[in-house]
Each structure stands twice: as C-alpha cells, then as structure tokens.
Amino acid sequence: MLQAMLCDQSVMLENTVASEIGKFNLLQEQRVHTYRLFEEGHKIYLCSSPNYDFPTFRQLVHDVTQEFKRISEDIIAVEKSLRASGNTAVADIMLAIQECEKKKLELTAHLQLARQMVAECNEGELEKMKEKEIRAELGQVVEEINDHLTELRYEIYNGE
C-alpha cells in the first residue's frame, strides 16, 4: 500500500515537472514571437524616416514591454515551482536563461537605436562600427541562450 502511494506521488511529481517544462517552452515561443513583432515594428518605424511615426512606435514599445514582463513573471513562477519540487538543476538553467534574455532585450534596444543612427548618418563609420559591435554582442547572448536551452534538454532527458 505504502509502495503504491509513493509510486503515485512520484508519477504526480513527474507530471508536474513535465507540465512546468511545457509551460516554459510555450513561454519561450511567445517570447520569440514578441521579438519578431518588435523587430518588424522597428523596421516599419525606420521606414517612416525622416518624419518618424514615434507615437505608434512608442505604443509598440509599451505593448512589447508589457508582454515581456508577463512572460518573465510567468517563467519565474515556473522556475520557483520547479525549485520547490526539488528540481533545482532545471530551475537554475531557467534562471540563467532569464538573465540572458534580459541582456538580449537590452542589446536589442541598443541595436535599434544604433540602426536609427546609421540610417540618419549617411557616411557614419562610427555608427556602423557600433551597430556591428552590438550585433556581435547580441549574437553571443543568443548563442548563450541556445547553449542553456540545450543544457535544459539534456537535464530533462537525464532526469527522466
């Protein structure tokens, strides 16, 4: 009887972990989609030069910021749930991904400003170098996120 109860608890815990990881994956997909909207909106904004449609872009930035905040809060809840259920390795990886995503968002905003500067300065070599530098930094952060996601997959696979 006790063995059956322990087995049932173990299965429930595994289902909870699988559910939380599923939530995390869905939230990451939502984050990718939000980045796409942000990038597309910025391209449209740059195309409105020289009379930039700043009010529309400001609203986009507000909406995207709110969405990123919601996603981040939901991922923090998943991370805390996993940590509470004893899955600290998985939770730690998710926390590391969160930190990288924060850097990525900051760099994305800097890159957008750099792109605008390049667009406004026809022969601005300094601006082009800055954009290239930020783009390289952003690439490194994306690579770090992908490494953490791979690490997360391995941790999940080994935990099964």
N, C-alpha and C positions, 0 to 999 in steps of 0.2 A: 504494500500500500504506500509506504513512505517512498519507495523507489519510483512508483508511478507518479506521485506528486512532484518529486524532484525532476523527473523527466518532463512533466507538463510545464513546470516553471522554466526549465531550460529552453523548451520549444517556444514558450511565450517570449522569453528574452531574445531569442534569435529572431523571432518575427518582429519584435520592436526594433531591433538593430537594423534589420532589413528595411523596415518601414522608414526609419530615420535616414538611412542612406539613400533611399528612394526620394525622400523629400529634398535632401541635399542636392542630388543630381538634377531634380526638377528646378530647384532654385538657381543652380549654376546655369542651366539652359535659359532661364528667364534673364539672368544677368547678361549672358551673351546677346540675347535679343535686344536688351536695353542698350547695350553698347552699339549695336547696329543702328538703332534709332537715333542715338546721339550722334554717331558719325554721319549718317545721312542728313540729319538736321543741320549739322555744321557745314556740310558741303553746300546745302541749299543756301545757308546764311552767307557763305563766301561768294556764292554766285550772285548775290544781291548787291555786290560792290558796284559802285562806290557809295550808294545810298543804302547801307546795310539795314535790314529789317530787324533791328535789335529787339523790339518788344516781342516779336514772335520767337526769336532765339532765346531770349530771357525766360519766356514761358516754358520752352522746351527744357532748358537747363533746370528750371524749378521742378518740372514733372519727372525728369530723369533722376534728379537728386532724391526726390521722394521715393521713387521706385528702388533705387539703390539702397536707400535707408531701410525700406521694408524688407528687401531681400537679405540685407546684412543682419537685421534683427531676427529674421526667421532662421538664418543659418546659425546664429549664436544660440538660439533656442535648441536647435538640433544638436549642436556641439555640447551644450550643457546636459541635454537628455542622455547623450551617449556617455558623457563623463560620469553622470550619476549611475548609469547601469554598468560601470566598470570598464567601459571601452575607451580607456584614456589614450591609447595609441592612435585610434581613429579620430578621436576628438582633437588631439594635438595636431594632427595633419590638417584637419579642417580649420583650426585656428591659424595655422601657418598660411593656408590658402587665403583666409580672410585678410591677413596682414599684406600679402602680395596683392590682393585685389584692391586694397586701399591705395597702395603705391601706384598700381596701374591706373586707377581713376585720377589720381593727382597728375601723373605723367600725361594722361590723355588730355586733360585740361591744358597743361603746359604746351603740349603738341599743337592743340587747336590754336592757341594764341600765337605760337611760332609760325604756323601756316598762314595765319592772317598777316603777320608781319612780312613774311616772304611775298605774299600776294600784293601787299601795299608798297614794297620796296623792290622796284624792278631789278636792279643790279645788286641787291643786298647780299653780298657774300657772307657777311657775319650772320645774318638772319638764316641763310641757307645752312650754314655750319651748325647753328644752334638747333635748327629743326632736325638735322641729321643726327646730332648728338642725342636729342630727346628720343628720336625714333629708335636708336640703338639701345638706349636705356630701357625703353618700353619693350623692345624685343627680348631683352634679358629677363625682365619681370614676367613676361608671358611664358618664357621658357621655364622659369622657376615655378610658375603655377602649373604648367604641364607636368613637370617633374613631381610636384606634390600630388597631382591627380593620379599619376602612375603609381606613386608610393601608396596612395589610398587604395587603389585597386588591388595592389599586392597584399596590403594589410587585410583587406576584406576577404580576399581569396584564401589567405593563410589562416584567417580566423574561422573559416567555415569548417 
